[in-house]
Amino acid sequence: MSAESHPHPGPLPSREREILLEREGAVATLTLNRPEQRNAISYDMWQRLPALFAGLDADDAVRAVLLTGAGEKAFSAGADIKDFEETRSTPERARNYREAVHAACDALNALSKPTVAAIRGYCLGGGLELALYADVRIASTDAQFGLPAAKRGIGVSHGHIDRLLRLAGPGDTAYLMLTGRMVPAERALATGIVSIVVDGDTLMEKARVLAEEIASLSPVSHRTHKQVIRDLLEYGAAEQVPEERLRALDRVEASEDFLEGVRSFREKRPPNFPGR
């Protein structure tokens, strides 16, 4: 396992060990690697994530991205509060910090490849904000979700609350924001925050199987469907989406993936999508 995307000749500096990136087949796994701090995300980590996500998007060999946290206690307990005196001690610094969080989440959201967040243990604050920008969330039965910003006098932005609101609805969003309480995996499943709940011992195995299954499907279809979802969230309804964006389906049906899908069906074999 290596930090970022490059092999390293010796022991990695502690900074680089905080985010690990592993590629196996068509799936890349990005791990928040501070288990002793419950994978709290430092300001430096927020700043590094956009470039890592952009690199994965540019790598044609990667067809799905799995995002997780090291250890068994947490996906991420949130932003590292120990940083705050230095990084959020003035309004200007707080704004810069907030922009770094948004840039990381936006970069994850902008990936043209499907993303899966595998969540075990605590998924709180900034950790939950990041996970909400993955396409699919799979959680272990011991996972706990929360946005306890009000317990620290912190504000959560319109963008992050909007993301939660679209998944969980106004009632559960208000409950999470106004109580600061954590909710268990089963409630997160019922509200739509997560798609699948599995036993903790099988989480990474099942998350990887899911990511590999997604990676085996058409990249052209995936890119298009992710854009369609973004368009509908942005414009509100299909009839409000600009005409040029609606033509994305024409490009799908002119793609090599479409031809391979039809050909493999006729030949009664699994498809081998070129991604073009």
N, C-alpha and C positions, 0 to 999 in steps of 0.2 A: 504494500500500500504506500502511496506517495502523496506528498502535499501538492496541491494544484495539479498541473498536467505533466510535469517534467520529472524524470528520475533524478535522484539526488545521490551524490557519491558517498555520503556518510550520514551520520545522525543529523536529523533536521533541526534547525533552530526552533526554539519553543514557539515563536510566533507562527511559523509555518506549520507546526504540528497541530495548531488549533482548528484548522480546516483540512481534512483529508479528502483526497479524490482518487477513486479507484475505477478503472475501466475493465469490465469483463464482458466480452462479446459486444453486443449492441447496447448494453446498459452501463451507464456511469453512476457510481454511488458517491454522493457528497456527504461527508459526515462532520457534524459539529463535534469537535473532539476536546472537550474540557470536562470530562466526567466528574472530576473532583469539585467543580463549580456548577454541577448539574447543567453543563453545556450552556452556561450564560454567555450571551453574545456580546463581545467587547466592541467598542467603537471601531477599532482596527479591523475586526472581522466584518462588521457592517460595510466598511469601506472596500474590503477586498472581494466581497461576494459578487458585485456586478461584473467584474472582469472574469471571474470564474464561470459565471453563467453564460456570458458572451462567448467564452472559449468553447464551452460545451455546445452552444448553438452552432458554432462555426465548424465543428468536428463532424464530418459526414459519417464517420463510423459509429457515432452515438445516435441511437434512435429513441432512447427513453432515459430519464434521469430519476434516480432514487435519492431522496433526501432524508437523512435520519440523524440521530444523536448517539454518541458513544455511551456505552454502559447500559445499565438496566433502570436507572433512577429517573432519567429525563430525556425527552426529545430536546427541550430547552426550557429552562426556568425563566427565560426572558432576557432582556437587556441586562448587562452587568452593572448593577447599581454602584459598585466600587469605583466605576469610571466617572460617575456623575459629577463629583466635586470638581474634577478637571474638565470634563467634556460638556457639562450642561449647567455650569455655575453662573452663566450670564444669559440674558435673552438671545444674544447673537450666537453663543455657543450651543444653546439649546436648539435654536433653529437649524444650525449646521448639522447637529446630531440627527434631528428629525429628518432632514433632507437625505442624510446617509441611509437611514432606515428605509425611507421611501424609495431611494435608488435601488437598494438591494431587492426589495419586494417587487418593484416594477420590472427589474431585470429578470426575476424568476417568472413573473407573469408574462413577459415578452418572449420567453423561449418558444420557438416554433415546435419543439419536441415535447411529447407528453411528460409530465412530472408527477411523481408519486411521493408523498410524505409518509414515512413509516414512523409512527408515534408510540413510544412507550413511556410510562411514567408521566412526569410533569410536562405540560405544554402550556406555558403561561406567558402573559405579557407579549413582549416582542417575539418570543418563540412561537406563540399562537398566531401573531400577525404574519410572520413569515410563512408558517404552514398553510394559512388561508389562501396564499397565492399559488400553492401547488394545485394541479388539476384534480388529483384524487388524494384522499387521506385515508389510510388504513391504520387502525389503532389497536393496541393490546387492551385486554379487559381491565388492566390496572391503570390505564391512562387517565389523567386528570386535566381538564381544560379550564382556563380562566383568564380574565383580563383585569387584574387587581390594581389598575392605575389609580383609582381613587384612594387606595390605601397609602399611596406615596405622594399624593397631590400632583399626579401626572395627568396630562391630557392626551387622549387618543384622537388621531386625526379623522376628518371626515372620510378620507379614502379607506382607512382600515375599518372603521365602523360600517361603512357602506358595504364592504366586502362581507363582513359578518352578517349584516342585516339581510343580504340577499340569500344567504344560506340558512340562517336560523330564524328569520322573521323578527318583527319588532318586539314581540313579547320576550322571547328568550334573549335577544340582544340587550334589552333594557335590564333584564334580570342580571346578566353577567356584568354589565357596566356599572349598575347602581349598587349592587351588593358586593362586588369584588369577590364573590364566592367562586369556588371551583365546582365543576360538574363532572360526573364520571363518564366513562366511555359510552355506556348504554344511553345516557341522556344525549350525549353529543351525536350519537347515531340517530336517535329519534328526531333531533332538531335539524339534521342534515349537515352538521359540521364535519362529520366523517361518513364514509361510505361503507366501510367494513370494520367489524370488530372481531378479533381473533385472540386466542390464548397467547400470552406473552412469550412462551417458549417457542412458538412457531411464527412470531411476527415477522422476523427478517426473512425466513424461508418463504412465507406466503407473499410477502411484499415483493421479493425478488421474482417469484413465479408470475405475479401480476405484472411487474415491469417487463419481464421477458415476453409475456403474452402480448402486451401492448406493442413492444418493439417489433414483434413479428408481423404486425399489420402494416397497412400502407402508410408510409410517411406523408404522401401527398394528401391522403384523406385526413390524417391527423392535423397537418398544417392548416388545411381548409376548415376543419371543424373547430379548431381552436380559434381561428379568426372569426368564424361565424358566431361563436359564443361571445367573443369580445364585442363584435358588432351589435349583437342583440342587447348586451349589457349597456353599451354606450348609447344606442339609439332608442332602446325601449321596446320596439316592435319591428317585425319584418318589413312592414310597409313604410317604416321610417328610414330604413337602411338605404344609403345611396346606391343608385343603379350600378355603378362601376364595381361596387363590392359584391353585389348580387351575382355578378358574372364570374365569381370565383368557381362556381359549379361547372361552368363551361370549360375552364382550364383543367379541372379534375378529369372530365370525360375525354379530354384530349391528351391525357398523360399516359406515359408508359405503364404506370401502376394500374390504370384502368384496363389497358389491353392485357396485362399479365393476369389481372383478376379474372377477366372473362375467359382467357385462354386456359388458365389452370382449372377453372370450373368445368370447362368442356373436356379437358384431359383427365379429370378426376384425380388431381394431385394437389398438394399444398402449394400455394403461391410463393414466388420468390420476388418480392417487390424491389425494383431498383431504386425507388424513392424519387423518381423523376416523372 
